Amino acid sequence: MSIRFDGKVAIVTGAGNGLGRQHALALAARGAKVVVNDFGRAPADGGDTPAEAVVREIVAAGGEARASNASVTDVDAVAAMVADTVAAWGRVDILVNNAGILRDKSFAKMTLDDFRLVVDVHLMGAAICTKAVWDLMKTQGYGRIVMTTSSSGLYGNFGQSNYGAAKMALVGLMQTLSLEGAKDNIRVNCLAPTAATAMTEGLMPAAILEKLKPEAVTPGLLYLVSEDAPSRTILCAGAGTFERAYVTMTQGVHLGLDADTPERIAEQFDAISARDDEYVPESGAVQGRNEVGKALQG
């Protein structure tokens, strides 16, 4: 099976460098028309902005691309980017929410402004871009959307409370949108990359960063936005290795509501935590059904 994107139109945010650039180049190489979005306006090679430089690469290789300098946090600018894309190419099939920033500090030293800024760019930026294409994809009866999450959100990482909170919030956004988009063939997934980019420089030893090339993550992205893509998937990718992460729930134990229930929770916490028959609920409603079901049995 060959994954191709001929006739498809993709928007990749944060695509002027790093992971986003690799995503844009790979999508174009496989036939997609690509909007290269990046807020960076500092001149790159040849005096172009980072987005324009990537567009030049794509066009030089025989592809089609357009540059956008819209900030993903600017609702009007994002709407204009989508409108311009539709005016030029008639549709938007793929959205890759990749734009992001870091403001790393321990929570004790972090300002709330830095916390809010990171959440605004990662979470609200993805929500704004997704909202801008959602109705269009519903009308088309086709859409592929990827949220860029992180192991820092899935599992935590010292000094990244803002980043981790935003990245885990994107998983929650993906979970719900995958359910809401299913009837219109809109598939929504998360990609959790480990890659050496401008954002990760200085966080890991040089020898490790050399192995974590951004292009080793992009094959996972290509699968998640393909015609036969899954939905409601968290795919982890780094150094050419791919894993899948799940949000699971144990079977639990019904303890009722008595004066000593807190103490009984403590006593049976190992049983409550037992993972022998854990499972992935198909929606949030499953938790309530499990709890009420066990209560009725009890």
C-alpha positions in Angstrom: 0.0 0.0 0.0 1.4 3.4 -1.1 0.3 6.4 1.0 -0.3 9.3 -1.4 -2.0 12.7 -1.1 -2.6 13.6 -4.7 -5.5 16.1 -4.9 -5.4 16.7 -1.2 -4.8 20.1 0.5 -3.0 20.3 3.8 -2.3 23.1 6.3 0.7 22.5 8.5 1.2 25.1 11.4 4.6 25.9 12.8 6.0 24.6 9.5 8.9 27.0 9.0 11.4 24.8 10.9 11.9 21.4 12.6 9.1 18.9 12.7 6.6 21.1 10.9 9.0 21.7 8.0 9.6 18.0 7.6 5.8 17.3 7.7 5.2 19.9 5.0 8.0 18.7 2.8 6.9 15.0 3.1 3.2 15.8 2.4 4.2 17.8 -0.7 6.6 15.0 -1.9 3.6 12.6 -1.8 1.3 14.9 -3.8 -0.4 17.2 -1.4 -0.8 21.0 -2.0 0.6 22.4 1.3 0.0 25.7 3.2 3.2 26.3 5.1 2.1 28.3 8.2 4.7 29.8 10.5 4.4 33.0 12.6 8.2 33.6 12.3 9.0 36.7 10.3 12.8 36.8 10.7 14.3 36.5 7.2 15.6 33.0 6.4 17.9 32.1 3.5 17.4 34.4 0.5 15.6 37.0 2.7 12.4 34.9 2.9 10.5 34.3 6.1 10.8 30.7 7.4 7.4 29.8 5.8 8.5 31.3 2.4 11.8 29.4 2.5 10.0 26.1 2.9 7.6 27.0 0.1 10.6 27.6 -2.1 11.9 24.2 -1.2 8.6 22.5 -2.1 8.2 24.4 -5.4 11.8 23.7 -6.4 11.1 20.0 -5.9 8.0 20.3 -8.2 5.3 20.6 -5.6 2.7 23.2 -4.8 2.7 25.3 -1.7 1.6 28.6 -0.2 3.1 30.5 2.7 1.1 31.9 5.7 2.4 34.0 8.5 -0.8 33.9 10.5 -0.5 33.4 14.3 -2.5 30.4 15.3 -3.8 32.4 18.3 -5.3 35.0 16.0 -8.8 33.9 15.1 -9.3 36.4 12.2 -5.8 35.7 10.7 -6.5 31.9 10.8 -9.9 32.3 9.2 -8.3 34.4 6.5 -5.6 31.7 6.0 -8.3 29.1 5.5 -10.4 31.3 3.2 -7.3 32.0 1.1 -6.6 28.3 0.9 -10.1 27.5 -0.3 -10.0 30.4 -2.8 -6.8 29.0 -4.3 -7.4 25.2 -4.0 -11.1 24.7 -3.3 -10.8 22.6 -0.1 -8.8 21.7 3.0 -8.4 17.9 3.6 -5.6 17.8 6.2 -4.8 20.0 9.2 -1.6 19.4 11.2 -1.6 21.4 14.4 2.1 21.5 15.0 2.8 25.1 16.2 4.2 25.5 19.7 6.5 27.3 22.0 8.4 26.5 25.3 8.7 28.5 28.5 10.3 25.9 30.7 10.7 26.6 34.5 9.7 24.7 37.6 6.2 25.5 38.6 7.4 27.4 41.7 9.4 29.8 39.5 7.0 30.0 36.6 4.8 33.1 36.0 1.2 32.7 35.2 1.8 34.8 32.1 4.2 32.1 30.8 1.8 29.4 31.8 -1.1 31.1 29.9 1.1 31.9 26.9 2.1 28.2 26.3 -1.5 27.0 26.8 -2.8 29.7 24.4 -0.3 28.7 21.6 -0.6 24.9 21.9 -4.2 24.4 23.0 -6.1 27.4 21.9 -4.0 27.6 18.7 -5.0 24.1 17.8 -8.6 24.7 18.7 -8.7 27.9 16.6 -7.2 26.3 13.6 -9.5 23.2 13.9 -12.6 25.3 14.4 -11.6 27.2 11.2 -11.7 24.0 9.1 -14.3 22.0 10.9 -17.5 23.0 9.1 -15.6 22.8 5.8 -14.5 19.3 6.5 -18.0 18.3 7.6 -19.4 19.7 4.3 -16.7 17.8 2.3 -17.4 14.6 4.2 -13.7 14.3 4.6 -11.0 15.5 7.0 -7.8 14.4 8.7 -6.6 16.3 11.8 -3.6 15.7 13.9 -2.9 17.3 17.3 0.7 17.3 18.4 0.8 16.1 22.0 3.9 15.1 24.0 5.3 12.6 26.5 5.5 15.6 28.8 1.7 15.8 28.8 1.1 12.0 28.8 3.6 11.2 31.5 4.9 14.5 32.9 8.3 16.2 32.8 10.1 18.4 35.3 9.9 22.1 34.5 7.1 21.7 31.9 3.9 22.1 33.8 2.6 24.6 31.3 3.6 22.6 28.3 2.5 19.3 29.8 -0.9 20.7 30.7 -1.4 22.0 27.2 -0.3 18.8 25.6 -2.5 16.6 27.7 -5.4 19.0 27.0 -4.9 18.3 23.3 -5.5 14.6 23.9 -8.8 15.4 25.5 -9.7 17.7 22.5 -8.8 14.8 20.2 -10.8 12.3 22.1 -14.0 14.3 21.8 -13.5 15.6 18.2 -12.9 12.0 17.0 -16.3 11.1 18.3 -18.0 14.2 16.9 -16.3 14.0 13.5 -16.9 10.2 12.9 -20.2 10.5 11.0 -18.6 13.0 8.6 -15.4 11.0 8.0 -13.3 13.4 10.0 -10.6 11.4 11.7 -8.7 13.1 14.5 -5.5 11.7 16.1 -2.6 12.8 18.3 1.1 12.5 17.5 3.6 12.5 20.4 7.0 13.2 18.8 10.5 12.9 20.3 12.7 15.0 18.0 15.6 17.4 18.0 14.2 20.8 17.1 14.9 24.4 18.1 12.5 23.9 21.0 14.5 20.9 22.4 18.0 22.2 21.8 19.9 22.2 25.0 17.6 19.8 26.8 19.4 16.6 25.7 23.0 15.6 25.0 24.2 16.2 21.4 24.8 12.5 20.7 21.1 11.8 21.5 19.8 14.8 19.6 21.7 13.5 16.5 19.6 10.3 16.5 16.3 12.2 17.1 16.0 13.7 13.6 12.6 15.3 12.9 12.3 13.3 9.7 12.2 10.1 11.7 8.9 11.2 13.2 7.2 12.3 10.0 6.2 8.8 8.7 3.9 8.5 11.7 2.3 11.8 10.8 1.8 10.7 7.2 0.0 7.6 8.4 -2.3 9.6 10.7 -3.5 11.9 7.9 -3.8 9.2 5.2 -7.0 8.1 3.7 -6.9 4.9 5.7 -5.9 6.6 8.9 -7.3 5.4 12.3 -9.1 7.8 14.5 -8.8 8.5 18.3 -5.2 7.3 18.3 -2.2 8.5 20.3 0.9 7.6 18.2 4.3 8.1 19.7 7.3 8.5 17.4 11.0 9.1 17.7 14.3 7.9 16.2 12.3 5.7 13.8 10.5 3.9 16.7 6.7 4.0 16.9 4.6 3.2 19.9 0.9 3.7 20.8 -0.3 5.3 24.1 -3.7 4.6 25.6 -5.8 6.3 28.3 -7.1 3.2 30.1 -9.4 2.4 33.1 -9.2 -0.4 35.5 -12.3 -2.5 36.5 -12.4 -0.9 39.9 -14.1 -2.1 43.1 -17.5 -1.0 44.5 -17.1 0.1 48.1 -20.4 1.9 48.6 -20.9 5.1 50.7 -20.3 4.6 54.4 -18.5 6.4 57.1 -15.5 4.2 56.7 -15.3 4.3 52.8 -12.2 6.5 52.8 -10.4 3.9 54.9 -11.7 1.1 52.8 -10.3 2.8 49.7 -6.9 2.9 51.3 -7.2 -0.8 52.3 -8.2 -1.8 48.8 -6.2 0.6 46.7 -4.1 -2.2 45.2 -7.3 -4.0 44.0 -8.7 -0.7 42.7 -5.4 -0.2 40.8 -5.2 -3.7 39.4 -4.5 -3.6 35.7 -5.4 -7.2 34.8 -8.6 -6.3 33.0 -8.0 -2.7 32.3 -9.5 -1.4 29.0 -9.9 1.7 26.8 -13.4 3.2 27.2 -15.0 4.2 24.0 -16.1 7.5 25.5 -16.2 9.3 28.8 -19.7 7.9 29.5 -18.2 4.5 30.1 -16.8 5.5 33.5 -20.3 6.4 34.8 -21.8 3.2 33.4 -19.1 1.1 35.1 -19.7 2.8 38.4 -23.4 2.7 38.3 -23.4 -0.9 37.1 -21.2 -2.0 40.0 -23.3 -0.1 42.4 -26.5 -1.9 41.1 -24.8 -5.2 41.4 -23.7 -4.4 44.9 
